[in-house]
């Protein structure tokens, strides 16, 4: 397996995780009733006086506050450090660690996926092309886990 294939797999895994998070968020919105299927209206009786009001306002609050408890360190991290954490997490082959990194970076919140996640992934691909030496240093599960354990709480 070449280095480029490993990079592609790592970035693909991160993108796949992002897609899974989006699907889960939509499922939560549907389950909690934020998104509802339109109903069929049938008045109960033609002789009665029936008043029908429907409120179609939907409010979705996406928390992008980088100073919340779940990602308090992300605002002080450099972009390079954020990319390094994400890259190491993609090689660690550990779902819990990936979720922890995504929360630390502020991309997964209690209300869903942060809107800046897609932009970061695009920048991450460009970053990976420029930082092959770092990628080589964390391209095994053991080295990736060691990097994450040393830097996740910074």
N, C-alpha and C positions, 0 to 999 in steps of 0.2 A: 504494500500500500504506500503510495507516494505521499509526500508532505501535502501536496495540493489536494489530494483526495481526502486526507485527514481534515484539512481546513474546511473543505466543502461539506464533509459530514458533520463537523462541529457547528458550522453556521446553519446547516440544514436542521440539525437537532434543535438549535435555539429558535429558528423560525417555526418549527413544528410545535415546540412548547408554547410559543406565542399564539399559534392558531388554536391549540387546545385550550388555552386560557380564555381566548375570545369566545369559543364555543361554550365553555362552562359559564362564562358571564352572561351570554345570551340565554342559556338555559335557566340561570337563576332569575333573570328578568322575567322570563315567561312564567316560571313557577311561582314567583312572588306576585305576579299580576301587573307588573309595570307594562308589559306588552300583552295585549289581550286580543283574541280573535274577535272579529265583529259578530254580534249576535243577530238573531232573527227577531224582528219586532212584530209582535202580534198583540193588539190591545185585548184586554180581558173580556170586554163586553161592549157592543156597539151602543147600547142605551146609556151607559155610564159616562160620566164626565171624566176623561182621563188626561192627565197632564204628564208629558214625557220630557224630561230634561236630561241631556247627556253632556258630560264634561269630557272633552277630548284632550285636555292639557296633560302632557306627560313631562315629568321632570326627572332627569337623570343627573346625579351628582357624581362626577369623577374627581376623586381626591388626588390632586397633583402636588400637594404640599410636601415638599421635600424635607420638612422639619418634623414630620410626624414620627411617632415612636418606631414604626416599622422600618424606616429608612433614614434614620437620623444621620448616618455617616455619609450618605451619598452627596450631600451638598458641599462637603469639604473635600471630596475626592476629586482628583484630576480626571479628565476624560481618559487619559492613558491608563490610569489605575482601574477605571470602570471597565474599559475594554479588556484589560488583563484578567480581571475577575470573571468576566463573562466567558472569555476564551478558556480559562482554566476549568470553569464549571462545565463547559461543553465536553471537555476531555475526561472529566472525573467519572462520568457514567453513574451519577448519583442524583436521582430525582429530587430528593429532599434538599441537597446542597444547591441544586439549580434553582429551586423555589426560594431558598434563603437568599441567594445572590440576587435574584430578580426582585425580591422585596427590598433588599438593601439598596439596590440601584433605583428603586422607586418605580419600577415598571409594572409591578403587580401590587394592587392595593386591595383593601377590603371591598371596594366597590367595583373592581374590574381592572382592565388594562389601562395604563397611563397613555395619553395621546402621543407622547413623544417617543414611544417604544419603536414604532416603525422607522422613524428618522434615525434613531440610534442604531438600528440593525443595518441600515444602509451605510452609515458611517463606519460601522463595525467591519463590514466587508472591505472597505477601503483601508481601514486600519490594519487588517490582517495582512494585506499585501505588503505593507511597509514594515511589518514587525515579525518577520520570519524567525529571527533569532529567539525571540520570546516564545513563539509557538513551539519551536524545537525544544525549549526547556521544559514545557509542560505537556508534551504530546503523549504521555503515558498516564494511565489512571493514577499510579503511585505519585508521580511528580506533580500532577494536577492537584491531587488531594493535599499534598504537602504545601503547595503554594496557597491553596484556599485556606487551609488551617492556619497558616502564618499571616494571612492578610484579610480574612473575612471580618475581623473585628477592629481593623484599623480605623 
